[in-house]
Amino acid sequence: MPEAAAPDGAPGGAPRVILAFDFGLRRIGVACGDTVSRTAGPLHALPASSGAPRWEAIDALLREWQPALLVVGLPYNADGSDSAMTGAARGFASELTRRFRLRVELIDERYSSMEASATLKAARESGLRRRRVAKADVDAAAACVILERWFTAN
């Protein structure tokens, strides 16, 4: 009897690492999770220059984490239409596929940065987080939100 496939295509639900990206023109937030715990944790935000990622930094992350799948958040307007950044995020996802030969899935990221910012600020106000909330922290936390949404959808 063949083994059932997990949502990411892994036979028998074998654990797989997934990296998620919150694409931006200045920073790209990155989070990591796995198909067993189905939770995400922030890694950091990679610098970008006018929307051009530092591909060597992404390559280093992929070598370190060996993900089975990549998830990229798609920024839509509140009404679900494409935003000014949707095309750039799709281009980033296509380039990830081309460069690294990994499957890339896209997921709606509407309000992920707002959700991440609110969570981080609440943690600071409650004393769980000691240092101030930087933009890079919000980007990495937004990547967590994106990955958690992917887990929920899959």
Summary of the structure (lengths in Angstrom):
residues: 154
radius of gyration: 15.5
end to end distance: 23.7
largest distance: 53.8
contacts: 481
relative contact order: 0.21
helix: 39%
strand: 27%
